[in-house]
C-alpha cells in the first residue's frame, strides 16, 4: 500500500536554499523530490519525509509573494526511528536546541536548529487521536 500524499506542507524561504536542502537531506534524512532552479535561486523545492509528509522551500527573494525574511520557522517531524535521526544530527554537529528526551506523553524527541535558523523537532508522537 502506498503512502497518501501529504495535505499540509510547511513552507518557508531560505537565504541559501541549496545549502539548506543539502542539510535537510544529509542531516535530518529528507528525500529531495523536486528542485526548480532559476540560475542560483531555488524557485521551488519539495522534500519528502518518510513515511509521509514533507516541506516546501525556496530562495528568499522579493517577488511580491509571501514574506522574504528567512528563518524563524519550525516543524515537528514524526519518525519511528528517532534514534537514527538523532545519530545523524549528532554526527553532523548540528546545533541542538533540546537534546534527546522522553517527554511526559511518552516516546522520544529532540530539537535542532538548521543553518537558516529554523527549528526542527523530531519525535515519534503522531498527535492526538482524531474524531
N, CA, C and O atoms as a GROMACS GRO file, in nm:
protein
  524
    1UNK      N    1   0.084  -0.117   0.000
    1UNK     CA    2   0.000   0.000   0.000
    1UNK      C    3   0.089   0.124   0.000
    1UNK      O    4   0.182   0.134   0.080
    2UNK      N    5   0.060   0.218  -0.088
    2UNK     CA    6   0.142   0.339  -0.095
    2UNK      C    7   0.092   0.441   0.007
    2UNK      O    8  -0.024   0.440   0.047
    3UNK      N    9   0.183   0.528   0.047
    3UNK     CA   10   0.152   0.633   0.142
    3UNK      C   11   0.078   0.744   0.068
    3UNK      O   12   0.124   0.788  -0.037
    4UNK      N   13  -0.035   0.791   0.122
    4UNK     CA   14  -0.106   0.901   0.055
    4UNK      C   15  -0.022   1.028   0.058
    4UNK      O   16   0.059   1.046   0.149
    5UNK      N   17  -0.040   1.116  -0.040
    5UNK     CA   18   0.037   1.241  -0.039
    5UNK      C   19  -0.003   1.328   0.078
    5UNK      O   20  -0.116   1.321   0.125
    6UNK      N   21   0.091   1.410   0.128
    6UNK     CA   22   0.059   1.496   0.241
    6UNK      C   23  -0.043   1.602   0.202
    6UNK      O   24  -0.052   1.641   0.085
    7UNK      N   25  -0.120   1.647   0.298
    7UNK     CA   26  -0.216   1.752   0.273
    7UNK      C   27  -0.177   1.883   0.341
    7UNK      O   28  -0.242   1.985   0.319
    8UNK      N   29  -0.073   1.881   0.421
    8UNK     CA   30  -0.019   2.002   0.482
    8UNK      C   31   0.130   2.007   0.451
    8UNK      O   32   0.203   1.912   0.478
    9UNK      N   33   0.174   2.118   0.394
    9UNK     CA   34   0.314   2.135   0.358
    9UNK      C   35   0.369   2.258   0.429
    9UNK      O   36   0.342   2.370   0.385
   10UNK      N   37   0.446   2.243   0.538
   10UNK     CA   38   0.515   2.360   0.591
   10UNK      C   39   0.604   2.416   0.480
   10UNK      O   40   0.672   2.341   0.409
   11UNK      N   41   0.604   2.549   0.465
   11UNK     CA   42   0.680   2.612   0.357
   11UNK      C   43   0.751   2.736   0.409
   11UNK      O   44   0.699   2.808   0.495
   12UNK      N   45   0.871   2.762   0.355
   12UNK     CA   46   0.949   2.876   0.400
   12UNK      C   47   1.050   2.915   0.295
   12UNK      O   48   1.072   2.844   0.197
   13UNK      N   49   1.111   3.031   0.317
   13UNK     CA   50   1.216   3.083   0.230
   13UNK      C   51   1.350   3.073   0.302
   13UNK      O   52   1.356   3.081   0.424
   14UNK      N   53   1.456   3.056   0.225
   14UNK     CA   54   1.589   3.039   0.284
   14UNK      C   55   1.689   3.133   0.216
   14UNK      O   56   1.683   3.154   0.095
   15UNK      N   57   1.781   3.189   0.294
   15UNK     CA   58   1.886   3.274   0.239
   15UNK      C   59   1.977   3.194   0.147
   15UNK      O   60   2.020   3.245   0.043
   16UNK      N   61   2.006   3.070   0.182
   16UNK     CA   62   2.088   2.981   0.098
   16UNK      C   63   2.012   2.849   0.083
   16UNK      O   64   2.043   2.750   0.148
   17UNK      N   65   1.912   2.851  -0.005
   17UNK     CA   66   1.825   2.734  -0.022
   17UNK      C   67   1.902   2.608  -0.064
   17UNK      O   68   1.873   2.501  -0.010
   18UNK      N   69   1.998   2.615  -0.157
   18UNK     CA   70   2.071   2.492  -0.191
   18UNK      C   71   2.141   2.429  -0.070
   18UNK      O   72   2.139   2.307  -0.054
   19UNK      N   73   2.202   2.512   0.014
   19UNK     CA   74   2.271   2.459   0.132
   19UNK      C   75   2.170   2.402   0.232
   19UNK      O   76   2.196   2.299   0.294
   20UNK      N   77   2.055   2.470   0.248
   20UNK     CA   78   1.954   2.419   0.340
   20UNK      C   79   1.897   2.285   0.291
   20UNK      O   80   1.873   2.195   0.371
   21UNK      N   81   1.876   2.273   0.162
   21UNK     CA   82   1.829   2.145   0.106
   21UNK      C   83   1.928   2.034   0.140
   21UNK      O   84   1.888   1.927   0.185
   22UNK      N   85   2.057   2.060   0.118
   22UNK     CA   86   2.159   1.958   0.148
   22UNK      C   87   2.154   1.922   0.295
   22UNK      O   88   2.161   1.804   0.329
   23UNK      N   89   2.142   2.021   0.385
   23UNK     CA   90   2.137   1.996   0.529
   23UNK      C   91   2.016   1.912   0.565
   23UNK      O   92   2.028   1.815   0.639
   24UNK      N   93   1.900   1.947   0.513
   24UNK     CA   94   1.778   1.872   0.544
   24UNK      C   95   1.786   1.728   0.495
   24UNK      O   96   1.738   1.636   0.561
   25UNK      N   97   1.848   1.707   0.379
   25UNK     CA   98   1.863   1.572   0.324
   25UNK      C   99   1.971   1.496   0.401
   25UNK      O  100   1.947   1.384   0.447
   26UNK      N  101   2.088   1.555   0.414
   26UNK     CA  102   2.202   1.484   0.472
   26UNK      C  103   2.194   1.468   0.623
   26UNK      O  104   2.238   1.366   0.677
   27UNK      N  105   2.140   1.568   0.694
   27UNK     CA  106   2.140   1.564   0.840
   27UNK      C  107   2.010   1.506   0.896
   27UNK      O  108   2.014   1.418   0.981
   28UNK      N  109   1.894   1.554   0.847
   28UNK     CA  110   1.768   1.505   0.902
   28UNK      C  111   1.714   1.383   0.828
   28UNK      O  112   1.638   1.305   0.886
   29UNK      N  113   1.750   1.365   0.703
   29UNK     CA  114   1.705   1.246   0.631
   29UNK      C  115   1.588   1.266   0.537
   29UNK      O  116   1.523   1.169   0.499
   30UNK      N  117   1.559   1.392   0.497
   30UNK     CA  118   1.457   1.415   0.395
   30UNK      C  119   1.504   1.356   0.263
   30UNK      O  120   1.622   1.328   0.245
   31UNK      N  121   1.410   1.337   0.169
   31UNK     CA  122   1.441   1.294   0.034
   31UNK      C  123   1.407   1.408  -0.061
   31UNK      O  124   1.296   1.460  -0.060
   32UNK      N  125   1.503   1.445  -0.143
   32UNK     CA  126   1.481   1.551  -0.240
   32UNK      C  127   1.392   1.496  -0.352
   32UNK      O  128   1.431   1.402  -0.421
   33UNK      N  129   1.273   1.555  -0.368
   33UNK     CA  130   1.181   1.506  -0.471
   33UNK      C  131   1.167   1.602  -0.588
   33UNK      O  132   1.140   1.558  -0.700
   34UNK      N  133   1.184   1.732  -0.566
   34UNK     CA  134   1.172   1.830  -0.673
   34UNK      C  135   1.248   1.955  -0.635
   34UNK      O  136   1.231   2.008  -0.526
   35UNK      N  137   1.333   2.002  -0.726
   35UNK     CA  138   1.402   2.130  -0.708
   35UNK      C  139   1.398   2.203  -0.842
   35UNK      O  140   1.454   2.157  -0.941
   36UNK      N  141   1.330   2.318  -0.843
   36UNK     CA  142   1.321   2.401  -0.963
   36UNK      C  143   1.412   2.521  -0.942
   36UNK      O  144   1.395   2.598  -0.848
   37UNK      N  145   1.509   2.536  -1.031
   37UNK     CA  146   1.608   2.642  -1.017
   37UNK      C  147   1.592   2.747  -1.127
   37UNK      O  148   1.544   2.718  -1.237
   38UNK      N  149   1.633   2.868  -1.095
   38UNK     CA  150   1.647   2.976  -1.192
   38UNK      C  151   1.783   3.037  -1.164
   38UNK      O  152   1.796   3.129  -1.083
   39UNK      N  153   1.884   2.984  -1.231
   39UNK     CA  154   2.021   3.025  -1.201
   39UNK      C  155   2.059   2.975  -1.063
   39UNK      O  156   2.049   2.856  -1.033
   40UNK      N  157   2.104   3.068  -0.977
   40UNK     CA  158   2.144   3.032  -0.840
   40UNK      C  159   2.026   3.025  -0.744
   40UNK      O  160   2.041   2.976  -0.632
   41UNK      N  161   1.909   3.073  -0.786
   41UNK     CA  162   1.791   3.071  -0.700
   41UNK      C  163   1.719   2.938  -0.706
   41UNK      O  164   1.713   2.874  -0.811
   42UNK      N  165   1.664   2.897  -0.593
   42UNK     CA  166   1.571   2.784  -0.590
   42UNK      C  167   1.432   2.847  -0.592
   42UNK      O  168   1.390   2.909  -0.494
   43UNK      N  169   1.362   2.830  -0.704
   43UNK     CA  170   1.228   2.886  -0.718
   43UNK      C  171   1.130   2.807  -0.633
   43UNK      O  172   1.043   2.864  -0.568
   44UNK      N  173   1.146   2.675  -0.633
   44UNK     CA  174   1.055   2.588  -0.557
   44UNK      C  175   1.125   2.454  -0.534
   44UNK      O  176   1.187   2.399  -0.626
   45UNK      N  177   1.115   2.403  -0.412
   45UNK     CA  178   1.169   2.271  -0.381
   45UNK      C  179   1.070   2.197  -0.294
   45UNK      O  180   1.000   2.256  -0.212
   46UNK      N  181   1.064   2.067  -0.314
   46UNK     CA  182   0.983   1.978  -0.230
   46UNK      C  183   1.072   1.867  -0.178
   46UNK      O  184   1.143   1.801  -0.254
   47UNK      N  185   1.068   1.849  -0.046
   47UNK     CA  186   1.145   1.744   0.019
   47UNK      C  187   1.048   1.654   0.093
   47UNK      O  188   0.965   1.702   0.171
   48UNK      N  189   1.057   1.524   0.068
   48UNK     CA  190   0.966   1.428   0.130
   48UNK      C  191   1.023   1.380   0.263
   48UNK      O  192   1.144   1.367   0.279
   49UNK      N  193   0.932   1.355   0.357
   49UNK     CA  194   0.969   1.299   0.488
   49UNK      C  195   0.907   1.161   0.499
   49UNK      O  196   0.785   1.148   0.493
   50UNK      N  197   0.991   1.057   0.517
   50UNK     CA  198   0.933   0.924   0.531
   50UNK      C  199   0.869   0.907   0.668
   50UNK      O  200   0.930   0.953   0.765
   51UNK      N  201   0.756   0.847   0.684
   51UNK     CA  202   0.681   0.771   0.584
   51UNK      C  203   0.579   0.854   0.508
   51UNK      O  204   0.512   0.800   0.420
   52UNK      N  205   0.564   0.981   0.538
   52UNK     CA  206   0.471   1.066   0.467
   52UNK      C  207   0.491   1.210   0.507
   52UNK      O  208   0.553   1.238   0.610
   53UNK      N  209   0.442   1.301   0.428
   53UNK     CA  210   0.457   1.443   0.456
   53UNK      C  211   0.580   1.498   0.388
   53UNK      O  212   0.650   1.428   0.315
   54UNK      N  213   0.604   1.625   0.412
   54UNK     CA  214   0.719   1.690   0.351
   54UNK      C  215   0.718   1.839   0.377
   54UNK      O  216   0.630   1.890   0.446
   55UNK      N  217   0.816   1.908   0.320
   55UNK     CA  218   0.825   2.053   0.329
   55UNK      C  219   0.851   2.109   0.191
   55UNK      O  220   0.902   2.041   0.102
   56UNK      N  221   0.814   2.236   0.174
   56UNK     CA  222   0.845   2.310   0.053
   56UNK      C  223   0.930   2.430   0.093
   56UNK      O  224   0.913   2.485   0.202
   57UNK      N  225   1.022   2.468   0.006
   57UNK     CA  226   1.102   2.585   0.034
   57UNK      C  227   1.153   2.646  -0.094
   57UNK      O  228   1.148   2.584  -0.200
   58UNK      N  229   1.202   2.766  -0.084
   58UNK     CA  230   1.262   2.836  -0.197
   58UNK      C  231   1.358   2.941  -0.146
   58UNK      O  232   1.366   2.967  -0.026
   59UNK      N  233   1.430   3.001  -0.238
   59UNK     CA  234   1.524   3.107  -0.202
   59UNK      C  235   1.450   3.232  -0.160
   59UNK      O  236   1.345   3.265  -0.215
   60UNK      N  237   1.504   3.303  -0.061
   60UNK     CA  238   1.448   3.432  -0.020
   60UNK      C  239   1.465   3.528  -0.136
   60UNK      O  240   1.575   3.545  -0.189
   61UNK      N  241   1.356   3.591  -0.175
   61UNK     CA  242   1.359   3.685  -0.286
   61UNK      C  243   1.234   3.772  -0.278
   61UNK      O  244   1.133   3.733  -0.220
   62UNK      N  245   1.242   3.891  -0.336
   62UNK     CA  246   1.127   3.981  -0.336
   62UNK      C  247   1.055   3.964  -0.468
   62UNK      O  248   1.090   4.027  -0.569
   63UNK      N  249   0.954   3.879  -0.468
   63UNK     CA  250   0.878   3.854  -0.590
   63UNK      C  251   0.731   3.893  -0.574
   63UNK      O  252   0.646   3.852  -0.653
   64UNK      N  253   0.702   3.974  -0.471
   64UNK     CA  254   0.566   4.016  -0.447
   64UNK      C  255   0.480   3.911  -0.379
   64UNK      O  256   0.361   3.931  -0.358
   65UNK      N  257   0.541   3.797  -0.346
   65UNK     CA  258   0.468   3.688  -0.282
   65UNK      C  259   0.473   3.700  -0.131
   65UNK      O  260   0.465   3.810  -0.076
   66UNK      N  261   0.487   3.589  -0.066
   66UNK     CA  262   0.488   3.587   0.080
   66UNK      C  263   0.621   3.635   0.135
   66UNK      O  264   0.715   3.656   0.058
   67UNK      N  265   0.633   3.652   0.267
   67UNK     CA  266   0.746   3.722   0.328
   67UNK      C  267   0.882   3.675   0.279
   67UNK      O  268   0.905   3.556   0.253
   68UNK      N  269   0.972   3.771   0.269
   68UNK     CA  270   1.106   3.747   0.217
   68UNK      C  271   1.201   3.697   0.324
   68UNK      O  272   1.292   3.620   0.294
   69UNK      N  273   1.182   3.740   0.449
   69UNK     CA  274   1.277   3.707   0.556
   69UNK      C  275   1.285   3.557   0.581
   69UNK      O  276   1.183   3.494   0.607
   70UNK      N  277   1.404   3.499   0.575
   70UNK     CA  278   1.421   3.357   0.609
   70UNK      C  279   1.434   3.337   0.759
   70UNK      O  280   1.453   3.432   0.835
   71UNK      N  281   1.424   3.213   0.800
   71UNK     CA  282   1.448   3.175   0.939
   71UNK      C  283   1.331   3.200   1.030
   71UNK      O  284   1.238   3.272   0.995
   72UNK      N  285   1.337   3.140   1.148
   72UNK     CA  286   1.236   3.161   1.249
   72UNK      C  287   1.118   3.067   1.244
   72UNK      O  288   1.031   3.073   1.331
   73UNK      N  289   1.112   2.981   1.146
   73UNK     CA  290   1.002   2.884   1.136
   73UNK      C  291   1.038   2.758   1.212
   73UNK      O  292   1.152   2.740   1.256
   74UNK      N  293   0.941   2.671   1.227
   74UNK     CA  294   0.967   2.544   1.294
   74UNK      C  295   0.873   2.437   1.245
   74UNK      O  296   0.766   2.466   1.191
   75UNK      N  297   0.913   2.312   1.263
   75UNK     CA  298   0.830   2.199   1.222
   75UNK      C  299   0.857   2.082   1.314
   75UNK      O  300   0.964   2.073   1.375
   76UNK      N  301   0.761   1.992   1.324
   76UNK     CA  302   0.775   1.868   1.401
   76UNK      C  303   0.772   1.753   1.302
   76UNK      O  304   0.676   1.740   1.225
   77UNK      N  305   0.875   1.669   1.303
   77UNK     CA  306   0.886   1.556   1.211
   77UNK      C  307   0.860   1.427   1.288
   77UNK      O  308   0.922   1.403   1.392
   78UNK      N  309   0.770   1.346   1.238
   78UNK     CA  310   0.738   1.218   1.302
   78UNK      C  311   0.818   1.108   1.235
   78UNK      O  312   0.826   1.100   1.112
   79UNK      N  313   0.879   1.022   1.318
   79UNK     CA  314   0.953   0.907   1.268
   79UNK      C  315   0.942   0.794   1.369
   79UNK      O  316   0.928   0.817   1.489
   80UNK      N  317   0.950   0.671   1.320
   80UNK     CA  318   0.951   0.555   1.408
   80UNK      C  319   1.091   0.527   1.461
   80UNK      O  320   1.108   0.448   1.554
   81UNK      N  321   1.194   0.591   1.402
   81UNK     CA  322   1.331   0.565   1.443
   81UNK      C  323   1.400   0.696   1.482
   81UNK      O  324   1.489   0.744   1.412
   82UNK      N  325   1.357   0.751   1.595
   82UNK     CA  326   1.412   0.877   1.646
   82UNK      C  327   1.562   0.863   1.667
   82UNK      O  328   1.638   0.956   1.638
   83UNK      N  329   1.606   0.750   1.717
   83UNK     CA  330   1.748   0.729   1.747
   83UNK      C  331   1.835   0.741   1.622
   83UNK      O  332   1.946   0.794   1.630
   84UNK      N  333   1.788   0.692   1.509
   84UNK     CA  334   1.867   0.700   1.385
   84UNK      C  335   1.882   0.846   1.340
   84UNK      O  336   1.991   0.885   1.297
   85UNK      N  337   1.775   0.925   1.348
   85UNK     CA  338   1.784   1.066   1.310
   85UNK      C  339   1.874   1.140   1.409
   85UNK      O  340   1.954   1.224   1.369
   86UNK      N  341   1.860   1.109   1.538
   86UNK     CA  342   1.945   1.170   1.641
   86UNK      C  343   2.092   1.140   1.613
   86UNK      O  344   2.177   1.228   1.629
   87UNK      N  345   2.123   1.019   1.572
   87UNK     CA  346   2.262   0.982   1.542
   87UNK      C  347   2.315   1.065   1.424
   87UNK      O  348   2.429   1.111   1.429
   88UNK      N  349   2.234   1.085   1.320
   88UNK     CA  350   2.277   1.167   1.206
   88UNK      C  351   2.301   1.312   1.249
   88UNK      O  352   2.399   1.374   1.208
   89UNK      N  353   2.211   1.364   1.332
   89UNK     CA  354   2.222   1.501   1.382
   89UNK      C  355   2.351   1.518   1.462
   89UNK      O  356   2.424   1.615   1.442
   90UNK      N  357   2.378   1.426   1.550
   90UNK     CA  358   2.499   1.432   1.633
   90UNK      C  359   2.625   1.419   1.547
   90UNK      O  360   2.723   1.490   1.569
   91UNK      N  361   2.622   1.329   1.449
   91UNK     CA  362   2.738   1.310   1.362
   91UNK      C  363   2.766   1.435   1.278
   91UNK      O  364   2.881   1.465   1.247
   92UNK      N  365   2.661   1.508   1.243
   92UNK     CA  366   2.676   1.629   1.161
   92UNK      C  367   2.716   1.750   1.244
   92UNK      O  368   2.751   1.854   1.188
   93UNK      N  369   2.710   1.739   1.377
   93UNK     CA  370   2.744   1.851   1.463
   93UNK      C  371   2.640   1.962   1.460
   93UNK      O  372   2.673   2.079   1.480
   94UNK      N  373   2.514   1.926   1.435
   94UNK     CA  374   2.406   2.025   1.428
   94UNK      C  375   2.386   2.093   1.563
   94UNK      O  376   2.417   2.037   1.668
   95UNK      N  377   2.334   2.216   1.559
   95UNK     CA  378   2.305   2.291   1.681
   95UNK      C  379   2.182   2.230   1.749
   95UNK      O  380   2.072   2.237   1.696
   96UNK      N  381   2.203   2.173   1.865
   96UNK     CA  382   2.095   2.108   1.939
   96UNK      C  383   2.026   2.212   2.027
   96UNK      O  384   2.091   2.279   2.108
   97UNK      N  385   1.895   2.224   2.012
   97UNK     CA  386   1.815   2.314   2.095
   97UNK      C  387   1.764   2.241   2.218
   97UNK      O  388   1.756   2.299   2.327
   98UNK      N  389   1.729   2.116   2.200
   98UNK     CA  390   1.678   2.032   2.309
   98UNK      C  391   1.728   1.890   2.282
   98UNK      O  392   1.694   1.832   2.179
   99UNK      N  393   1.807   1.834   2.370
   99UNK     CA  394   1.863   1.701   2.345
   99UNK      C  395   1.755   1.592   2.347
   99UNK      O  396   1.641   1.616   2.388
  100UNK      N  397   1.792   1.477   2.304
  100UNK     CA  398   1.702   1.362   2.302
  100UNK      C  399   1.647   1.338   2.443
  100UNK      O  400   1.722   1.319   2.538
  101UNK      N  401   1.513   1.340   2.453
  101UNK     CA  402   1.446   1.320   2.582
  101UNK      C  403   1.328   1.226   2.564
  101UNK      O  404   1.289   1.190   2.452
  102UNK      N  405   1.273   1.186   2.677
  102UNK     CA  406   1.150   1.108   2.679
  102UNK      C  407   1.046   1.193   2.751
  102UNK      O  408   1.039   1.191   2.874
  103UNK      N  409   0.963   1.269   2.675
  103UNK     CA  410   0.867   1.360   2.737
  103UNK      C  411   0.756   1.288   2.813
  103UNK      O  412   0.741   1.166   2.803
  104UNK      N  413   0.678   1.366   2.888
  104UNK     CA  414   0.572   1.310   2.972
  104UNK      C  415   0.470   1.228   2.894
  104UNK      O  416   0.417   1.130   2.945
  105UNK      N  417   0.442   1.268   2.769
  105UNK     CA  418   0.342   1.196   2.690
  105UNK      C  419   0.397   1.065   2.634
  105UNK      O  420   0.326   0.992   2.564
  106UNK      N  421   0.523   1.034   2.664
  106UNK     CA  422   0.585   0.910   2.617
  106UNK      C  423   0.665   0.932   2.490
  106UNK      O  424   0.668   1.042   2.435
  107UNK      N  425   0.730   0.827   2.446
  107UNK     CA  426   0.809   0.836   2.323
  107UNK      C  427   0.942   0.905   2.344
  107UNK      O  428   0.992   0.917   2.456
  108UNK      N  429   0.998   0.951   2.233
  108UNK     CA  430   1.128   1.020   2.233
  108UNK      C  431   1.120   1.137   2.137
  108UNK      O  432   1.049   1.132   2.037
  109UNK      N  433   1.196   1.244   2.168
  109UNK     CA  434   1.203   1.357   2.077
  109UNK      C  435   1.323   1.445   2.109
  109UNK      O  436   1.380   1.438   2.218
  110UNK      N  437   1.360   1.530   2.013
  110UNK     CA  438   1.466   1.628   2.029
  110UNK      C  439   1.441   1.742   1.933
  110UNK      O  440   1.356   1.731   1.844
  111UNK      N  441   1.515   1.851   1.949
  111UNK     CA  442   1.502   1.966   1.859
  111UNK      C  443   1.640   2.017   1.821
  111UNK      O  444   1.733   2.019   1.902
  112UNK      N  445   1.652   2.059   1.695
  112UNK     CA  446   1.775   2.117   1.642
  112UNK      C  447   1.742   2.243   1.563
  112UNK      O  448   1.627   2.266   1.526
  113UNK      N  449   1.844   2.324   1.537
  113UNK     CA  450   1.829   2.442   1.453
  113UNK      C  451   1.908   2.419   1.325
  113UNK      O  452   2.022   2.374   1.328
  114UNK      N  453   1.845   2.452   1.211
  114UNK     CA  454   1.916   2.438   1.083
  114UNK      C  455   2.001   2.563   1.056
  114UNK      O  456   1.992   2.660   1.131
  115UNK      N  457   2.083   2.561   0.952
  115UNK     CA  458   2.170   2.676   0.925
  115UNK      C  459   2.096   2.806   0.896
  115UNK      O  460   2.157   2.913   0.902
  116UNK      N  461   1.967   2.801   0.865
  116UNK     CA  462   1.888   2.921   0.837
  116UNK      C  463   1.818   2.975   0.961
  116UNK      O  464   1.756   3.081   0.955
  117UNK      N  465   1.827   2.904   1.074
  117UNK     CA  466   1.765   2.950   1.198
  117UNK      C  467   1.631   2.887   1.228
  117UNK      O  468   1.569   2.921   1.329
  118UNK      N  469   1.582   2.796   1.144
  118UNK     CA  470   1.456   2.728   1.168
  118UNK      C  471   1.477   2.615   1.270
  118UNK      O  472   1.583   2.553   1.273
  119UNK      N  473   1.375   2.590   1.352
  119UNK     CA  474   1.386   2.480   1.447
  119UNK      C  475   1.313   2.357   1.394
  119UNK      O  476   1.207   2.368   1.332
  120UNK      N  477   1.371   2.242   1.419
  120UNK     CA  478   1.316   2.113   1.376
  120UNK      C  479   1.309   2.022   1.496
  120UNK      O  480   1.412   1.986   1.554
  121UNK      N  481   1.187   1.985   1.536
  121UNK     CA  482   1.170   1.887   1.641
  121UNK      C  483   1.143   1.754   1.575
  121UNK      O  484   1.066   1.746   1.479
  122UNK      N  485   1.206   1.650   1.626
  122UNK     CA  486   1.192   1.516   1.570
  122UNK      C  487   1.149   1.424   1.682
  122UNK      O  488   1.209   1.422   1.789
  123UNK      N  489   1.044   1.347   1.658
  123UNK     CA  490   0.996   1.256   1.760
  123UNK      C  491   0.902   1.152   1.703
  123UNK      O  492   0.876   1.147   1.583
  124UNK      N  493   0.850   1.069   1.792
  124UNK     CA  494   0.760   0.962   1.747
  124UNK      C  495   0.614   0.990   1.785
  124UNK      O  496   0.528   0.903   1.768
  125UNK      N  497   0.585   1.110   1.835
  125UNK     CA  498   0.448   1.147   1.871
  125UNK      C  499   0.370   1.180   1.743
  125UNK      O  500   0.410   1.268   1.666
  126UNK      N  501   0.260   1.110   1.720
  126UNK     CA  502   0.182   1.127   1.597
  126UNK      C  503   0.061   1.219   1.615
  126UNK      O  504  -0.023   1.229   1.525
  127UNK      N  505   0.051   1.285   1.728
  127UNK     CA  506  -0.058   1.378   1.751
  127UNK      C  507  -0.175   1.310   1.824
  127UNK      O  508  -0.181   1.187   1.836
  128UNK      N  509  -0.266   1.392   1.871
  128UNK     CA  510  -0.382   1.342   1.943
  128UNK      C  511  -0.474   1.265   1.848
  128UNK      O  512  -0.481   1.297   1.729
  129UNK      N  513  -0.543   1.165   1.900
  129UNK     CA  514  -0.637   1.090   1.815
  129UNK      C  515  -0.742   1.184   1.756
  129UNK      O  516  -0.787   1.279   1.822
  130UNK      N  517  -0.781   1.156   1.633
  130UNK     CA  518  -0.883   1.237   1.566
  130UNK      C  519  -1.018   1.170   1.576
  130UNK      O  520  -1.030   1.048   1.572
  131UNK      N  521  -1.120   1.254   1.588
  131UNK     CA  522  -1.258   1.203   1.599
  131UNK      C  523  -1.304   1.145   1.465
  131UNK      O  524  -1.417   1.098   1.454
   0.00000   0.00000   0.00000
